[in-house]
Amino acid sequence: MDNHQSRAKFLQQHPKAKAHAALDDATNQQLKVTPGPVKLTAGKFTGKICHI
């Protein structure tokens, strides 16, 4: 018996797994931009204007 299952068939049978794949992809993209959290220093935003 073959234990291999195509990704498309697996996602059809387990639709919630798409969210995990999207979250994993987003995490990996962020790790390509910054290797970890950005450390803010005191006064980093002094004099900056926030437009909301």
Steps between C-alpha positions, in 0.01 A plus 500: 500500500635842402531755783570791265223751445512804274496841667186599309312190615618544860381863506163396358458253784641737765400859408623644833853395404508789249512748790805327645674508163424871458625577851818302441557684171448840666742410779765387255461820297548710814813306594646590159453871583616500863673215682314586821302771671610858438630661817380856553712751684380780723396806296488303175183678389567843650399769253314255275143571397244222488231533232206270556 
